[in-house]
């Protein structure tokens, strides 16, 4: 059942990105001098149909969850990282809260990936179109310094938990915070947990770069993006002479490094979070 929720969350994220899509300026008629002029940056314009579809999905999804919970004898759960929160399928108010919270968290992770890709593709002429697109989708934060961009997902995740933590305690969905451990400490832990799913995207990019190094997959600009971002992601290990004949194994080593760091962080957060609860 969790996979169905994830798929619906991703569908909602795509609808949101479609709502904020970037493309041609609809005010520039085709076939005219004004229409042939290329704008200095991508022009965002709103797709209200996508926004309506997203809102409709968030409203109707609890109905689907009730049906699935009955058929599969399962309980909807939200697992943001170091904790798992179960929501009763017979409580409509909680299910609507779960539906919205799950989507917001998935959107947060998605924007985290977008911001990281935006930061790693800067100053690369071949990726100027992607950088402009990412900045237009991310808004002004897409032009922030790299270090600040890396901290933004943590800050956003902490802010979400800071906003809903007391509500979750009031609804008895999580135990109360232990005396001496303010909710802000929990929020920092949950903010760090945003990085846990992002690592899987990072590992996929590194694996794709390794494959593309030895298998011709065409001249699509996607592979230029994969090569550039993958090269920068593996930079901490670029000094290692890891070659097997003509095969460069550094992308695989970097993939293993990010997996190890992610597992270490996951275990650390799984230990630290219960310490803040009664």
N, C-alpha and C positions, 0 to 999 in steps of 0.2 A: 504493500500500500504506500510505503514511503516513496517508492520510485514513481508512482502515479502523481503524487504531490509534487515531486521534483520536476517532472515533465510539465505539469501545469504551471509551475512557477516559471520555468524557462519560457514557456509559451507566453505567459504574462509579461516577462521581461522583453521578449521580442515585440510584443504589442506596444509596450511603453517606448522602446527605441523607434518603432515605426511612427508613433505619435510625434516623437522629436526628430523625425528623419531629416536628412540633409539632401538637398537636390537642387534642381533648377528652380529659379525664381519664377513662380507662376505669373508674375506681373510682366515678364519679358516675353512678348509674343514671338513665336518662332517665325523665321524667315524675314525678320526685320533687322535693321542695323543694331537696335538696342538688344535684340535677342541674340545676336552673334557676338556681342561683347562678353568676354569672360569675366565674372566677378572676381574680386581679389581673394575672396574666401568662400567656402561653401555657404549656401543660404539655407538656414533652417526654416522649415515651415511645418505647420501642425496638421496632423491627420486626425481629425476629431472622430472619425469612424473607428480608428484603432483604440482611441481612448475609451470610447463607448463600449467596444468589445472587451477591453480590459476590466472595466467596472462591472459589466454584465457577468464576466467570468468569476470575479471575486464575490458577486452576490449569489451566483448559482452553484459555485463549487461546494459549499457546505452541504447542499442537497445530494450531490454526488458522493461526498464523503460518508454521509449517513447510509446511503445505499451500499457502498462498498464495505463499510464497517459491519453491516448486517450480513452481507453475503459471505465475506471473508472472515467474519468473527475477529476483526482486527480493531485496534485503537489508533486514531490519528496521533502521531507524535511529532514534535519539533525538536531536532537535535542540532543546535547551533554550534556545538563543539564539546566543551567539557561537561555538559549536562544534557539530559533527555527529558522533555516535558510531555506528559501524556494529557490529552484532552478527551473528555467523555463525549461519545458520539451522540448521546441523547440530550446534550445541553447546547441548544442552538446559539446562544449568545457566545459561549466559549468557542464554538466551531467557527463563527464569523471572526472572532478575535484571532484564532489560530490561522485561518485562511489569509488574513491581512498580514499578520506578523511573519508568516512563512514567506510570503511574496516579498515583503520589504527586505528581509534578510537575504534572499536570493538576489534581489536587485542590488543590494549593497555589495555582495561578492562580485556580481557582474560588472558594476562600475569600478570596483577595485582592479579587476583584470584590465578594463579599458584604460584606466589611468596609468597602470604600469606599462602597458604597451605604448601608450602615448609618450611616456617619459623615455622609454628605451628606443623609440624610433625618431627622436629629435636629431636635428643636424644631419640627416641622411637625405640627400636630394632625391634619390629614387623613391623614397617613402613620403615625400611632401604631401601627396594627395591623401594618404592615410592619416598623417599627422593632422592635417587640416580637418579631416572628417572627425577624428577622435576628439580634437579640441572643441569642435562645434557641438558634438554630442555631450561632452563632459561639462561644457560651459567654461566660465573663467578659471576654474580650478585646474583645467587642463594645461594652463600655462604656468602653474606654480613650479618652484624649484623641485628637483627630483626628490630630495630628502623629505620635503614636506608632502609630496605626493605619496611616498611610501608610508607616511604616518597617517594620512587621511583615512584609509579604511579602518585603522585602529580607533581613531577618534570617532568616526561615524558609528562603528559597532558599539563602542562604549556609550555613546549618546542614546542609541536605541535601547540598550539594556537599562540605562539610568532612567529612561522614560517609562519603561514597562515593568521594572523590577518590583516596585511596591504593589502594582496591580496584580502581578503574578502571586505575590505573597498574600494579598488580600483574598484572592480567589483560591488559596490553598493549593496552588499548582506547584509551588516550590516552598521548602521550609523557610522560616524567617531567618534573617541575617543574624549571625552570632554577635553577641555583645562585644564591642570593641572592633568589629570589622564593618566599617561603613559600606553602604551600597556602592560607593565609588570604587572600592577595591574590587568588588565583583564586576563592576562595569569595565574596569581595565582588563581583567581576565577575559571577559567576553569580547572586548575589542580586539585583543590579540588572537582570539579564536577565528576572526574573519580570515586570517592568513591560511588557516588549515585547508580549506577547499581550493584556495588560489594556487597552492603548490601543485595540484594535479594538472592545472592548465599549463603551468611552467614546465612540468615534466613532459607533457604532450608536445610542447614546442621543441624541446630538446630532442625528443625521439624523432620528430618529423625532420629536424635538421640533420640528424644522423642518417636517416633513410635517404633524404634528398642529396646528401653528399655523394651517394654511390648509385642512386637510381634516378634516371631521367624522368621527371614528372611534368615536363612542359615548361613554358616560359611565362606562366601566370605570375602576376605581381605578388600573389600570396606567398610564393616561395622566396621572393626577395625579402618579404616581411619576416618569414620564418628564419631565414638565414641571418638577418641582421639582429633580430631580437635574441635568437638562440646564441649567437656569438657573444653578445653582451651578457647573457645570463651565465655562460660558462667561463666568463673572464676570470673569476677567482681561481680556477683550476687550469688556466691556459698555459701556465708555466710547466705543467707536468708533461714529460715526454712519453705520453701514452699512445704509442702507435704499434699496430700489429701488421707488419708489412706496409701496405699503402693505406691501411684503415686507421683513421683517427678515432680513438676511443674516448676522447675528452668529453663529448656530449653525453655519453653513457655514464661516465664518472660524475659529471655534474648532475645528471638526473638522479643518481644514487645519493649524492650529497643532499639534494633538496628533499628527497624522500626521508633520509635519516633525520635531518633537522626537523621535518614536519612530524615524524613519529616521536621525536624527543619532546617537541613542544606539545604535542597531543597528550603524551603521558604526564608531562609536567602540569598542564592545565587541568587534566582529569584528577590529579592529586590535590592541586591547590584549591579548586573550586569548592569541594566538600568541606574544606577547612573553614570556609566562611559561613557555613550553615550550622544551625543548631542540631 
